[in-house]
Amino acid sequence: MQQAHPVPEGAYVECRNRQRIHYLEAGEGPAVVFLHGSGPGASGYSNFKGNYPVFARAGYRCLVLDLVGFGYSDKPEKVEYTLAFFVECVKQALDELGVKRCSVVGNSLGGAVAIGLALAHAELVEGLILLAPGGLSAREEYLAMPAMQKMFAVYASEGDLNASSMRDMFEYGLVYDPAHISDELLAERMHIMGLMNAQVMATMAIPELAERLVDLECPALVFWGCNDRMMPESGILALVRHCKVMKLIVLSECGHWVMVEHEALFNHESLSFLAQFASVTSSPAEAV
C-alpha cells in the first residue's frame, strides 16, 4: 500500500495567468482565506492545521491556499516573486473559487500578502487577521534578524538540509517552546522542501508597507509574539502608528508562530473578531 503524503493534497484552481494554486477547503459560510508564511517547506496546511478546522466548525468556509512557489502550488522558475505577483495570484484564485467577499488570515509573508490584497482590492477584504506580518520594516532590519539569517543559511546550504538542521532552524526561529516542533511537522516541511526551487527566495521582493497601512479600509486583528526572532519589533510600532481600526495582542513566551504556540487563544480571539462581519451557526466557545 502506498504511503500517504505527510501534507494532505486538496484541490487545484487554474488562475488566468496560468499559475495553478493548491488549496484545502473546509466548512460552509462566510469565506476566510488563510495565507501562510515563507521558509523551507512552507505550506498552508503546516501553518494552519490547528486553526482552520476550528473555524470551519464555527460556520466559515475556510480556504487554505498554498502561495505560488510553495506547498503544492506551481513554482515557476522564470518569474520574479514580488508582492504584486503574490497578490495577483491570490486574487485570481479567489475569483475562480467564486469568492466575492472574505476575511484574510496571514502569517509573516502571508500577512504582507494579505495587506497587499486588502490595499489593492478593498471591495474583497472585509477583515484582516495578521500574525507578525511582513512588509512593515526596512529590508536591512529583516536581514539583521537572527532567525532570518539562519533561514537564509539553510537555503544556501540546501545540499546539507536534513531533519536535524530543519529542526534547529525552526526551534530557534519560529517558536519560544521547542516542544512545538514535532517529528510530524518536520516530515511535512521536508516533504514540501523536496518540491521547491530556489527562485522564490532568491527573487522575493516585499516592499515596506508601513505608511500605506493608513489606507486600509477594513479592521484588523493583529497578533505578535514577544520572543519573535524573525520579525523586527519596529513592525509593531508601524501598526500602532498607521492602522486606523486595529486590535493588537502581544503575547509573552511566544515566538513567530502565535497560531501554533497559543492555538486556543488565537482561535477564540479570531472567531470573536470575525463574528462582527456575519452571523454563523456556532459561537466561538462552541467551536473551540
GITA-V515167 format. One line per field, one symbol per residue. ss: DSSP state (H for helix, E for strand, L for the rest). Layout:
ss->???
This chain:
ss->LLLLLLLLLLEEEELLLLLEEEEEEELLLEEEEEELLLLLLLLHHHHHLLLHHHHHHLLEEEEEELLLLLLLLLLLLLLLLEHHHHHHHHHHHHHHLLLLLEEEEEELHHHHHHHHHHHHLLLLEEEEEEELLLLLLLHHHHHHLHHHHHHHHHHHLHHHLLHHHHHHHHHHHLLLLHHHLLHHHHHHHHHHHLLLLLHHHHHLELLLLHHHHHHLLLEEEEEEELLLLLLLLHHHHHHHHHLLLEEEEEELLLLLLHHHHLHHHHHHHHHHHHLLLLLLLLLHHHHL
